[in-house]
Amino acid sequence: METTEQLIEWLSRYGADEDGGVTRLLYTRSWKEAQEALADKMKSLGLQPAFDDAGNLFGRLQGTDPESPCILTGSHVDTVQRGGKYDGAYGIVAGLAALSRLRDRYGAPRKTIEVAAFCEEEGSRFPYNYWGSTFMTGAADYKDIEHAHDRRGVPFMQAMRESGFGPGSHGRGPRKDIDTFIELHIEQGAILEREGKTIGIVEQIVGLQRYTVRVKGEANHAGTTPMSYRRDAMRAASEMVAAVMDSADEIGAPLVATVGQMELIPGTPNVIPGEVIFTIDVRHPDGLRLEEACARMIKLLRSIAERRDATIEVERWMNTAPVDMDAELTGAIERLCQMRNFSYRRMPSGAGHDAQILAACCRTAMIFVPSRNGVSHSPLEYTKPEHLEAGVQVLMDLLYQLAYEA
C-alpha cells in the first residue's frame, strides 16, 4: 500500500499544471480521468466503487451487518484553477488509505464504511458550490443548476451529460443511508503550524455573508474638474473599503472581512470613475455576531456615501449560517489525539467544506492537519508527510471505534 504522500502525488497527475499545480474543473477531461482512476484504485484496494448520477464516486467496504447505516468519509476531487495537490484530494486518499489498512488488519467491519470523492465543491467552473454533496443529500436537484453556464457558455446540464452523468445515468440519486460523515482536510490556514499542533479538531464551520456594493458618483474629466466639484465614486469606495477593514479590526478576532473584487467604470486613466463595484466577504463562527458586524459595516458605507454625495446599492447574495460539528464525535477525536500523544487544538474552520452540507442530515466531524505557511488554492500548497499520516491515523482510530467496535 502506498503512503498517503504517494497517493497524493499519484492523484495530482490528473490535471497537472506546468507549474506544479493542479486544475480539475467539474466535468472536464482531467476531472473525469481522475474519477475513473480513483474508481480503479478503489477496486484494487478491495473496495466496491460506484458512481451516482451526479458523478460522485463511492468506494464501499461492506459491513457484516447489512441493516446498519453507512459511515462515510472523503472530500471533493475538483480543484480551483491552478490549485494545489492537497485541497480535497487529501480527504479522498486518506479515506482510501484508512479503509484499506483497516480491512487488511481487521477484516470486514460490522458497519459499512465508504470513502467519497465528491464531484464538486469549489464552484470554479460553474457558479454553484457543493453540487456533489448537495445532490447526494437531496439538498439540491437538477432544477437548481439547469440555467447555469460556465464562462464559455457551456450549460451545466450539457457538461454533465457529455461526461456520462445526469438523470438516470447510473441509477443512483440522493441517499438516506448515511449515519456519520468525517472529513479530513488540510487546514488552509497557518494556525496549526504556528502553534506547533499536529491535529485541528473543528468545532464549527463559520458563517459567511457576501455582498456586492455599487457606488455611483459622476464620471468627468480628470484634468478639468476641480477636486471640490467632483463626485468621485472611487474616492467614496476607497473610504468604504478602509471603513470595512477598520471595523473588522475594532470588532476583532475571530471576525474576518475581505474586499476581494473591485471594478472601476469607465476604468480609464484620465476619467474620474463614475461607478465602482466591489465585493465584501465577512465571516464569523457566531451567527448573531456576524449579523451585527455586517449591519454595522453597511451603516458605515451608507454614511460615507451620503457624505461624498454618492449613491449606494448593497446586495447580499450569500448568507450561510455557522454550522456546528457533532460534539460527541469531536470529543472522541480529542480523546484519540490524547491517546496517540498528538498535539491538537479545537478550532473553527474559516473556509466552507462539504461537511457543512452533510451536517444537516447526519452526525458530522472535521479533522485538520497543518498547511505550510497557511498557503492553499495554490501550487505552493504543502503538508508534511508526518502530518498527513497523523491525520490518517486519527481517522483510522475513529472509524475503528464507529464501525468495528460499535
C-alpha positions in Angstrom: 0.0 0.0 0.0 1.4 3.4 -0.9 1.9 6.1 1.7 -0.6 9.0 1.8 2.0 11.3 0.2 2.5 8.9 -2.7 -1.3 8.7 -3.2 -1.5 12.5 -3.3 1.3 12.6 -5.9 -0.4 9.9 -7.9 -3.7 11.7 -8.0 -2.1 15.1 -8.8 -1.0 13.7 -12.2 -4.6 14.1 -13.3 -5.0 17.7 -14.2 -1.3 18.6 -13.5 -0.2 22.1 -14.5 3.2 23.0 -15.7 4.0 25.0 -12.5 3.3 22.1 -10.2 -0.4 23.0 -9.5 -3.5 21.0 -10.4 -6.6 22.0 -12.4 -9.6 19.6 -12.3 -12.7 21.6 -13.1 -16.1 19.8 -12.9 -16.9 17.5 -15.8 -13.7 18.3 -17.7 -11.4 15.7 -19.2 -8.9 15.9 -16.3 -11.8 15.6 -13.7 -13.2 12.5 -15.4 -9.8 10.9 -15.7 -9.2 11.4 -12.0 -12.6 10.0 -11.0 -12.1 6.9 -13.3 -8.5 6.4 -11.9 -9.9 6.6 -8.3 -12.6 4.0 -9.2 -9.8 1.7 -10.4 -7.8 2.4 -7.3 -10.7 1.6 -5.1 -11.2 -1.7 -6.8 -7.5 -2.6 -6.5 -7.8 -1.9 -2.7 -10.7 -4.3 -2.2 -13.4 -1.6 -2.2 -16.6 -1.7 -4.3 -16.6 1.5 -6.5 -19.9 3.1 -7.7 -20.9 6.4 -9.3 -24.1 8.2 -8.7 -26.0 10.2 -11.3 -24.1 13.5 -10.5 -20.7 12.0 -10.8 -19.9 11.4 -7.1 -17.8 8.3 -6.6 -18.1 6.0 -3.6 -15.8 3.1 -2.6 -17.6 0.7 -0.3 -16.2 -1.6 2.4 -19.2 -3.7 3.1 -20.1 -4.4 6.8 -21.3 -7.7 8.2 -24.5 -6.0 9.4 -26.5 -5.4 6.3 -29.1 -3.3 8.1 -26.6 -0.8 9.6 -26.4 2.7 8.2 -23.3 3.8 6.4 -20.3 5.6 7.8 -18.9 8.0 5.2 -15.5 9.7 4.9 -13.9 11.6 2.0 -13.8 15.0 0.3 -14.0 16.6 -3.1 -12.0 15.8 -6.3 -12.4 19.1 -8.1 -9.9 22.0 -7.7 -9.8 25.7 -8.3 -7.9 26.9 -11.4 -4.2 26.2 -10.8 -4.9 24.9 -7.3 -2.8 22.7 -5.1 -2.4 18.9 -4.7 -3.9 18.6 -1.2 -7.1 20.5 -1.0 -9.9 18.0 -1.3 -7.6 15.3 -2.6 -6.1 14.6 0.8 -9.5 13.7 2.3 -10.1 11.2 -0.5 -6.8 9.4 -0.5 -6.7 9.5 3.3 -10.0 7.6 3.2 -8.6 5.1 0.8 -5.6 4.6 3.0 -7.6 4.2 6.1 -10.2 1.8 4.7 -7.6 -0.4 3.0 -5.4 -0.6 6.2 -8.4 -1.3 8.4 -9.6 -4.1 6.0 -6.1 -5.6 5.9 -5.7 -5.6 9.7 -9.2 -6.4 11.0 -11.2 -7.7 8.0 -14.8 -6.6 7.4 -16.3 -4.1 9.7 -19.7 -4.5 11.4 -20.9 -1.3 9.9 -20.4 -0.4 6.2 -17.8 2.3 5.6 -17.4 4.2 2.3 -15.0 6.8 1.0 -16.5 9.5 -1.2 -14.9 11.5 -3.9 -17.5 14.3 -4.3 -17.7 15.5 -7.8 -17.6 19.2 -6.9 -17.3 21.6 -4.0 -15.3 24.7 -5.3 -17.7 26.3 -7.8 -14.7 27.0 -10.0 -16.3 26.1 -13.4 -20.0 26.8 -12.8 -21.5 29.4 -10.4 -22.7 26.8 -8.0 -20.9 25.4 -4.9 -21.2 22.0 -3.2 -23.0 20.3 -6.1 -21.7 16.9 -5.1 -22.7 16.9 -1.5 -26.0 18.8 -2.0 -27.0 16.3 -4.7 -26.1 13.3 -2.5 -28.0 14.7 0.5 -31.0 15.8 -1.6 -30.5 19.4 -0.7 -30.3 20.3 -4.4 -31.5 18.7 -7.6 -31.3 19.3 -11.3 -33.6 22.3 -11.3 -31.1 24.2 -9.2 -28.4 24.0 -11.9 -30.5 23.9 -15.1 -29.8 27.5 -16.0 -26.2 27.6 -15.0 -23.4 28.1 -17.6 -19.6 28.2 -17.4 -17.7 31.2 -18.7 -17.6 29.8 -22.2 -21.4 29.4 -22.2 -21.5 25.7 -21.8 -24.6 24.7 -19.9 -24.1 22.8 -16.6 -26.5 20.0 -17.7 -24.8 19.6 -21.1 -21.4 19.3 -19.5 -22.8 16.7 -17.1 -24.3 14.6 -19.8 -21.2 14.8 -22.0 -19.2 13.4 -19.1 -21.6 10.4 -18.9 -23.7 11.6 -15.9 -27.1 13.2 -15.4 -30.6 12.0 -14.6 -30.8 8.2 -14.6 -27.3 7.7 -15.9 -26.2 5.4 -13.1 -29.5 4.8 -11.3 -28.3 6.4 -8.1 -29.8 9.6 -6.7 -29.8 11.2 -3.3 -29.0 8.9 -0.3 -30.8 8.4 3.0 -28.5 5.7 4.5 -25.6 7.9 5.8 -25.3 7.9 9.6 -22.0 9.6 10.0 -19.6 11.7 7.9 -16.0 12.5 8.7 -14.0 14.9 6.5 -10.2 15.0 6.8 -8.7 18.2 5.3 -5.7 20.4 5.3 -6.3 23.5 7.4 -5.8 26.0 4.6 -4.5 28.4 7.2 -1.4 28.9 9.4 -2.8 28.4 12.9 -1.8 24.8 13.4 1.7 25.3 12.0 2.4 28.5 14.0 1.2 26.9 17.2 3.1 23.6 16.6 -0.1 21.5 16.6 -0.4 18.2 14.6 -4.2 18.0 14.6 -7.0 20.5 14.4 -10.4 19.4 15.8 -13.1 21.5 14.0 -15.9 22.6 16.3 -17.8 24.7 13.8 -17.7 26.0 10.3 -18.0 29.7 10.2 -21.0 31.7 9.0 -20.4 33.7 5.8 -22.1 36.7 4.3 -21.2 38.1 0.9 -22.2 41.4 -0.6 -21.9 43.3 -3.8 -21.7 47.1 -3.3 -22.4 49.5 -6.2 -21.2 53.1 -5.6 -22.4 55.7 -8.1 -20.9 59.2 -8.5 -20.3 61.2 -11.7 -17.7 60.4 -14.4 -15.8 63.5 -15.5 -12.5 64.7 -17.0 -9.5 64.1 -14.7 -7.8 67.3 -15.7 -10.5 69.9 -15.9 -12.7 69.0 -12.9 -11.6 70.7 -9.6 -11.4 68.5 -6.6 -14.2 70.4 -4.8 -16.5 69.8 -7.8 -16.1 66.1 -8.1 -18.5 63.2 -7.2 -15.7 60.7 -7.4 -17.1 57.2 -6.9 -13.6 55.7 -6.3 -12.8 58.2 -3.6 -16.0 57.2 -1.8 -15.4 53.5 -2.4 -11.8 53.7 -1.1 -13.1 55.2 2.1 -15.7 52.4 2.3 -13.1 49.7 1.9 -10.9 51.3 4.6 -14.0 51.5 6.9 -14.8 47.8 6.4 -11.2 46.8 7.3 -11.1 49.2 10.3 -14.4 47.9 11.6 -13.2 44.3 11.4 -10.1 45.3 13.3 -12.2 47.0 16.0 -14.5 44.1 16.4 -11.6 41.7 16.5 -10.9 38.0 16.0 -12.4 35.7 15.0 -14.2 38.0 12.7 -12.6 38.5 9.2 -13.6 40.7 6.4 -12.3 40.8 2.8 -12.8 43.1 -0.2 -11.7 40.7 -2.9 -13.0 42.1 -6.2 -13.4 45.7 -7.5 -14.3 47.2 -10.8 -14.0 50.9 -11.8 -16.3 52.3 -14.5 -15.3 53.5 -17.1 -11.9 52.4 -15.9 -9.6 54.7 -17.9 -6.6 56.8 -16.5 -8.0 60.2 -17.5 -11.6 59.8 -16.3 -12.9 60.2 -12.8 -14.7 57.0 -12.0 -18.4 57.4 -12.2 -19.2 54.0 -10.7 -17.3 51.4 -8.6 -18.5 47.9 -7.9 -16.8 45.8 -5.1 -17.5 42.7 -3.1 -17.3 42.2 0.7 -16.9 38.8 2.3 -17.5 38.6 6.1 -17.1 35.5 8.3 -17.6 34.6 12.0 -18.4 31.4 13.9 -21.2 33.1 15.8 -24.2 33.9 13.6 -25.5 36.7 15.8 -22.2 38.5 15.9 -21.8 38.0 12.2 -25.2 39.7 11.6 -24.3 42.6 13.9 -20.9 43.1 12.3 -22.4 43.2 8.8 -25.1 45.6 9.8 -22.5 47.9 11.4 -20.4 47.8 8.2 -23.3 48.6 5.9 -24.3 51.5 8.1 -20.8 52.9 7.8 -20.9 52.5 4.0 -24.2 54.4 3.7 -22.9 57.3 5.9 -19.8 57.6 3.7 -21.9 57.6 0.5 -24.0 60.4 1.9 -21.0 62.5 2.9 -19.4 62.0 -0.5 -22.6 62.8 -2.4 -22.7 59.3 -3.9 -25.5 56.8 -4.2 -25.0 53.3 -3.0 -26.7 49.9 -3.6 -25.9 46.9 -1.4 -26.9 43.4 -2.4 -26.4 40.5 -0.1 -26.1 37.4 -2.3 -24.8 34.8 0.1 -25.9 34.2 3.7 -24.6 30.9 5.2 -25.2 30.3 8.9 -22.5 28.8 11.0 -22.6 25.0 11.3 -21.6 23.1 14.4 -19.9 19.8 14.2 -21.1 16.9 16.3 -20.0 17.3 19.9 -19.8 13.6 20.6 -17.5 13.0 17.6 -15.3 16.0 18.3 -14.9 14.6 21.9 -13.9 11.2 20.5 -11.3 12.8 18.3 -9.9 14.7 21.2 -9.5 11.5 23.2 -7.8 9.7 20.3 -5.3 12.6 20.0 -4.6 12.3 23.7 -4.1 8.5 23.4 -1.7 9.0 20.4 0.1 11.9 22.1 -0.7 14.1 19.1 -0.7 17.8 19.9 -4.0 19.3 18.9 -6.3 22.3 19.3 -10.1 22.8 18.9 -10.8 25.4 16.3 -13.3 26.8 13.9 -13.0 26.4 10.1 -12.8 29.7 8.4 -13.4 28.0 5.0 -16.5 26.2 3.8 -16.5 22.5 3.3 -18.7 19.6 2.2 -19.0 18.8 6.0 -21.3 21.8 6.4 -23.7 20.3 3.9 -23.6 16.8 5.5 -24.1 18.2 9.0 -27.7 19.0 8.1 -28.6 15.3 7.7 -26.1 13.2 9.8 -23.5 13.3 12.5 -20.5 15.1 11.1 -16.9 15.8 12.2 -13.9 17.5 10.6 -10.2 16.9 11.2 -7.5 19.3 10.1 -3.8 18.8 9.6 -1.3 21.8 9.2 -0.7 23.7 5.9 2.8 25.1 5.4 2.7 28.9 5.7 -1.1 28.7 5.6 -1.0 28.5 1.8 -3.9 26.9 -0.1 -5.5 27.1 -3.5 -2.0 27.4 -4.9 0.7 25.2 -6.4 2.7 26.1 -3.2 0.2 24.1 -1.1 2.0 21.6 1.1 1.6 19.4 4.2 4.5 17.4 5.7 4.2 13.6 5.3 4.2 13.0 9.0 1.2 15.3 9.4 -0.6 13.6 6.5 0.0 10.2 8.2 -1.1 11.5 11.7 -4.4 12.6 10.2 -4.9 9.2 8.6 -4.1 7.5 11.9 -6.7 9.6 13.8 -9.2 8.8 11.0 -8.5 5.1 11.2 -8.9 5.1 15.0 -12.2 6.9 14.8 -13.5 4.6 12.0 -12.5 1.6 14.0 -14.5 2.8 17.0 -17.5 3.6 14.9 -17.6 0.7 12.5 -15.7 -2.2 14.2 -16.4 -1.7 18.0 -20.0 -0.4 17.6 
